[in-house]
Amino acid sequence: MKNDQKIEVSKNELLLMIQDAVERGVATALSMHPRPSSVNFEQAAEMLRLSSKTVSNMVRQGRINLNKLGRISIAEIDRLLSAKRFI
């Protein structure tokens, strides 16, 4: 059986539908692979695409903050990644 019916939606409605689908997809992915609350210097370097030495230097300079355990929080990684230039 062939269905020739067309559904019409406005551009804004389509964008909202796409945004909703993306948000649900991201939520599903995060629930399946939860991120750690903090990472060590080597993991941070990999996430930031920097060397461990550069990450150590940035910590020493106060450009990357450590948590009470001496690790780098994921919130700190997100802050750095959202900055246009963090080096």
C-alpha positions in Angstrom: 0.0 0.0 0.0 1.5 3.3 -1.1 1.0 6.4 1.2 1.1 9.6 -0.8 0.1 11.9 2.1 2.4 14.8 2.8 3.0 16.4 6.1 3.7 20.1 6.1 5.6 21.7 8.9 7.1 25.2 9.2 10.9 25.7 9.3 10.7 26.6 13.0 8.6 23.5 13.8 11.2 21.3 11.9 14.1 23.0 13.8 12.3 22.3 17.1 11.7 18.7 16.2 15.4 18.2 15.2 16.6 20.0 18.4 14.3 17.7 20.5 15.6 14.6 18.7 19.2 15.7 19.3 18.7 16.4 23.0 17.0 13.0 23.5 19.9 11.3 21.6 22.5 13.1 23.7 20.7 12.2 27.0 20.5 8.6 25.9 24.2 8.5 25.0 25.2 10.1 28.3 23.1 7.7 30.3 24.7 4.8 28.6 28.3 6.1 28.9 28.4 8.4 32.0 31.3 10.7 32.2 33.6 10.7 35.2 33.3 13.6 37.6 37.1 14.3 37.3 40.1 13.1 35.4 43.9 12.9 35.9 46.4 15.0 34.0 46.9 12.5 31.2 43.2 12.1 30.6 42.7 15.8 30.6 45.6 16.2 28.1 43.9 13.7 25.8 40.5 15.4 26.1 42.1 18.8 25.5 44.4 17.6 22.7 47.4 18.9 24.6 50.5 17.3 26.1 50.6 16.3 29.8 53.4 18.8 30.2 51.2 21.6 28.9 48.4 20.6 31.2 50.8 20.6 34.1 52.1 24.0 33.2 48.6 25.4 32.9 47.8 24.0 36.4 50.9 25.6 37.8 50.0 28.9 36.2 46.5 28.8 37.6 44.8 28.5 34.2 43.4 25.0 35.1 41.9 24.5 38.6 42.2 21.2 40.5 39.6 19.8 42.8 40.3 18.8 46.4 41.6 15.4 45.2 44.2 17.0 42.9 42.3 16.0 39.8 40.7 18.1 37.1 37.0 18.3 37.1 34.9 17.6 34.0 33.3 21.0 34.5 36.8 22.5 34.2 37.4 20.5 31.0 34.1 21.7 29.6 35.0 25.3 30.5 38.3 25.0 28.6 36.8 23.3 25.6 34.1 26.0 25.3 36.6 28.8 25.4 37.7 29.8 21.9 41.4 29.9 22.9 42.6 28.4 26.2 46.3 28.1 25.5 
